[in-house]
Amino acid sequence: MATDLDGTALRGDGSVSPRTVAAFAKVEDSGAVLVFVTGRPPRWMSGVAGTVRHRGLAICANGALVYDLHTEQIVESHLIAVEVLEQVVAQLRANMPGLAFSVEYEGGFAHESDYRLSGWDSRAVGGLRVGTSTLTSRPCAKLLAFHPSMDPDALQTAVCDMVGHLVTPTHSSGKGLIEMSAHGVTKATALTALADELGIDRSQVVAFGDMPNDLPMLSWAGTSYAVANAHPAVLAAVDHVTAANDDDGVALVLEELYR
C-alpha cells in the first residue's frame, strides 16, 4: 500500500489522525508493506515516521530519495547533476522573469533571497540564503521554482516546454511552485524499483494521492484512489475516489481492505 502524505493521508493541519494511525497499523499487522510516497524531503519526515514506529521505507522528494524510517538515513538517491542544474536555472531565468529558486540537497536546503518561504521552512531555515552560483554548485534531489502570480498548472506547462527534456517538472500545491527532479525520476519510478526488490507486482499495489506529482504513481499502481479534495486531473485519472483528507478518506478505504 502506497500513499502520498500532504493533502492525502495527512489532515490539512499536517497531523495524522488517530483513525489513520490505526488504519496504518492494520496494514502492517496484515503483513502488507506500507510505503509513504511523498514530495517531502527527509528532514520533514520525523513526525510522520513516529506514526509507524519508525518502520519501513519512505520515498521522498517525488522519488529522488529513498529514506529508511528506522535509521533515519537516506539509502538511495537520484540527483540532478550540477551541469543540468545550472542549465535549467539559466534557461528558466532567461525566459521567465519573476522566478526564484531553491534546492533540496540530500542533507539540507538552500534558497535565493527572493524565494518565498512557507510552512516549516519559513521557521526553520529562513536565514539560509545563498546566491545562484552557490545554489547550483552541487547535485540536488529537487530544484524548486516559485512564481508569485502564475497559476501552477500553467507554470508547469511552461516549465515542461522549456526544460522538460532536462528534468521532470511537477507540482503539488495551489501555489505557483514547480518541483523538478532528475529527468525521468518520479514517484512511480522509485515505487517500481522498491516493488521489484520486494517481489510485489504492480497489480497488488493500492495507491492514494491528491496532486499532479502523484499521477505517475497512481497510473502505475494496480488500484488507484484520489481523496475528494484532489486536483481535477487526479480525480479524472484514478479508479476510485474516497472521502477528503480531513475526513480520513485513506483510513476509510484501508479499514475495508484490511479488516
N, C-alpha and C positions, 0 to 999 in steps of 0.2 A: 504494500500500500504506500503510495507516494502522495504527499500533499505539500502544496505551497503554504506559506505561513501568513504573511500580512495580507489582510483582506479576505483570507480564505479560512484557515483554521484558527487564526487569532481574531479576537474581537477588535472593534475599532480603536480601543484604547491600548492595544498591543498586548493585552492579557490573554492567558489561556484559561478558559472557563473550567470549573470543576467537572462539568459534564464531558468536556472534550478530553481532559486528562484521563477520566475513567474510560472513555472510548479508546484512547491510545493504549491504555493498559490491556483492554480486551484484545486488541490486535496482537500485542506482544505475547499475551498469555496463550493465544491460539497457536503460536509458533510461526505466525506470519512475520514478514520483515516490514518494519515501519521506517520510512525514509522521509526526512524533510528535504524538500527541493525548493530552494529559496533564492531570491535576489540578494538577500542579506549577506554581508561579509561575516567571516567567523567571529570577529570582535563583537558582533551583535547577537551571538548565539548562546551565551552562558545562561541567561534566564530561561530560555526555551529548553535547553538541554536538561535542566533540572526536572522538567515535567516527565521525562522518560528515564529518569535516574541515570543520566549520563551514559546511556547505552546506545550503541549503533552508530550510524554514519549520517552526516548531513551533506547534501550537495548545495554549495553556497555560490554566491556571485554568478548566478544564472548558468551554472555548470562549469565555471572556471576552476573552482576549488572543491575538493572533497575533504571533509573535516571529520575527524574521529571525535565523537562526543565524550568518550571515556577519557582519553588522554588530552583532549582539547588541543590537538595538533593537526595541522594540515598534512594529509597523506598523499595528495595528488594535486598537481597544478597544471593548468593550460593557460599560459600567459601571452599577452600581447608583447611582441618584441619591440625593442626601443626604436628601431628604424621605422616600423609600421606606426607606432605611436606618434612619432614626430611627423610622419607624412599625413596621418589622419587629422591631427590637430592643425597642421598648416593648411590643409585643403579646406577644412570646415571654417577656419578663421578667415580665410581669404574670401570665401563665398557666402558666409552667413554672419553678418555683423550682429553683435549683441550676445554671442555665445560666450559662456565662461566654463572653465573645465576643472574637473577634479579627478583623482585616480584612487583606486583601491589597489594597494600593493598586497603581497602575501602577508605582510606584517605591519600594516599601517595605512594611513590615509593622508592625502595632501590635497590642497586646493589653491586656486588662484585667488587673489584678493577680492575680486568682484563676483566670485561664485557664492550664490545664496545658500547658506547652510540652513538645515531644518532638522527637527527631531533631535535624536541623540547627538548628532554631530555638532549642532549649534551649542550644545552644552559641554561636550567632551573634548572636541578638538578645534574649537573656534579660532584658536590662535595659531594653528598650523598652516600658515600662508606661505606659498613659495611662488617663484617666477615660473614662466612656462618652460624654460630650458631645464630647470631643476625637476619640474613635474614630469617631464618626459625622459628623464635621464636613466631610468631603469625599467625593466619589464614590469607590467602590472596585470592584475586579474581583470580589472574593469576600468574603462575610461568613461566618465560621465560628462555630458554636455548639457548645460542649463540655458534655456532662453526665457527671459522674463515675461514674454507675452504670447508666444506661439502655442497653438493647440498641439497637444502631444502627438496625436495621430498624424497631423500634417508635418510636424517636425520629424517624426520617424521616417515618413516617406521621403522627405528632402534629404535626410542624412543617408538613408539607404541608397538613394540615387547617386550621391556624391562619393561615398566611401564604402558601400556595401560589398565591394569586391576586396576590401582590405580587412574589414571587421564585421561582426554580426551585431547590428543595432536592434534594440527593442526598447520598450518602456513598461513601467509598472505602477504609474501613479497618474493622478489627474493633472499634474504639473507638466510644464514643458521641459522635462528631464529625460534625456536619452541615455541608456546604458549600453555600452559597447563591450563585447567580449572578443577574444581572438576569432578569426574567421572560421566559421563552421562550428563554433562551440555554443551549445545551448543546454538547457535543462535536459532535453531529450538525449543528447549525445552522452552526457555523464550518466544518466539513468540507464541507458542501454549498456554501457560498459559495466556498470555495477550489476545489472541483471544477468549479463553474460557470465560474470565472475561467480555469481551465486547459483547459476543454473536455473534461472527463472525466465520463462518465456513471456514475451510481451503480452500475450493473451491472458496471462494470470494477473497482470498489473491493473490496479484500480488507482486512478489519479484524480486529484482535485485541484482546481485553480480558479483565478478570477481576472487575470490581466493578460495583455498580449505576450509578455515574456513566458507565460505558461502554455501558449499554443503549441509549440513543438512537443512538449511533454504530453499534452492532452491528445494530440493527434497520434502519438506513438503508442500510448497505453491501450490495452485491450478494452478497458471500460473507462470512460471519462465523465467527470461531474464538474459542473460550474455551480458556484454559490449564486443565489438570486441577485446579489449586488454586483455581479461580474460585468466586465466590459461587454458591449454588444457583440463584438467579434468573437468573444469567448462563448457567450450564450448561444451563438449561431453554430459553433463548431463542435459542441460536446454531445455525448449520448444522452445525458440526463442533467436536470437542474434540481438542486436541493435548496433548502432554506438559506437565508443570508448568513454571513459570518456571525453577526451579532445574535442570531437565533440558533446558533450551534448546528448549522447545516451539515458540516462534515461529521459531527458526532451522530446526528440523526441517521445518516447512511451507515456508519460503522456499527452502530447498535443493531442494525438489521443484518449486516453481513457477518458479524462476529458475535452471535448470540451465546 
